[in-house]
Amino acid sequence: MKQYLITGGAGFIGSHLAERLLSQPGVAVTCIDNFDDFYPVSQKRENLKGLLENPNFQFVEADISQQDYLLDALKGQSFEAIIHLAAKAGVRKSIESTRPYYESNVMGTLSLLEVARHLSIQKFIFASSSSVYGQNPNVPWKESDTNLLPISPYASSKISGEMLGRTYAHLHGIQFLALRFFTVYGSRQRPDLAIHKFAELILDAKPITLYGDGSTRRDYTHVSDIVTGIEQALAYEKPGFETFNLASGKPLTLRKLVASLEVALGREAIYEYREEQPGDVSQTYADLSKSQELLGYQPTVTMEEGLKEFVRWKTSLPHLTH
């Protein structure tokens, strides 16, 4: 039985990953989550419902910084890998309150690397972020570009997590793969993220706020493609430290995103424009050549298909009456 440890397992990406892994024969999954109230805990509990019915699924409610507690709770178990998805999220929130982001995203990652060292877990997959590239004008962004220009504490906390991983790979022989996710969307998406937030406002016939002139662009990536990339990283065998972009490789402007969402919802949006927010980058755009060559990564979900999938989920939620 192959056993995997997922942090943030009750969240958006974590619950999708756990389901995918458990769909394979001979696989068991242990999830750690502390039910952080950044968004409604009820949504996270809903994400877990189907998983808790699976006999090969174990859930541990804990904070990732509780190193001693985790070592005790996981004692005697053998894990193929840690997939570390748990983090304090949100660029703007990190500007308002920085310390908690470093406590969770840096010290929490350090705690888990120590867990990996003590439990002899040789593979560590880290959910990094496109935000580490910051305002780098050289697009598409390549992992080989060392000119990282973070403009938010959240982004810098992710770079710090990567550097901790590089250190532990060197000192302790842990294979550390930092996967830089680019604007993930799909069913179960966090409610604070643009697509989810915009969908609710359009359905409620309320204005959506666009910061800037709507020309900013993002490399939106469907959650199923992200999960596939994580699976491919689990199969990657070369030791040491490595970074990989996981994205669609097809950035979309904010105006085009909203237009596509209007089509998927069958509703028109009401627009409200405001000045750009501090911490927001003007564009994200990934070069996928390294991920394609070394992982075999190839995104398959188009924006049209992905938004249809998201809208099916969103409009099926019991509290929606639209």
C-alpha angles and dihedrals in degrees: 000000000000111000126199129191116216122188116205087027095157092056135092101276096024095059092048091049093048091052092049093049093046091052087070120084118253096019129126126186132203116195128199121198134154096200093239108200096227083119130008113306087211089070091053092049089050089052089056099048099094093038094055089060091061114094090212092059124090125184125203117188105210144118115257090231090065094092098165093046091050093048089053094044093049097040115136095017124117118216130193091206148342114237102197109201100143115110144133102264135200129077097218095046090053089058092051095047114015106168097068089055092057092043091054105030099038107024091036090054090048089052091053093047087055089050089052091049095048094044093043094240103166101192125060121180114194126199103226126170144239085237089081088077090058115174095350104150094199101098139214089048117232127201089230091064105101094184095102111175108186116186101185135053088240091059093046091049089057091051088051090053090052092050092050088053092051089052094050091046089055098042103035106022094244113154103233119191117185109201112199106212119206117212101312119208139169139095114346091023115163111268093232093063121099102249094047094043093046092048092055092048094047091049089050092047090239125139119267117219117231115193112217121355096313094258096111110111137208135195096235114201127192115235093237090060090049091051090050089052091052090051090051090050089053088057094047108109109184108114127233134039125331140163126213133185115226110192144115093257089222111098119202129203118242091245091053091047092055091046090052091048090051089056093047092049096039089229136106122240127231110223131218120177127208138168119283116274123242112255095029116119121219095233146359120204126162131211104217100187095105094047091047094049100043103028101026088237116170121164112224107176115095121213090249093053093042094051091048089054091048093048092049089055095042096049092046094061110117096232092057115095098175 
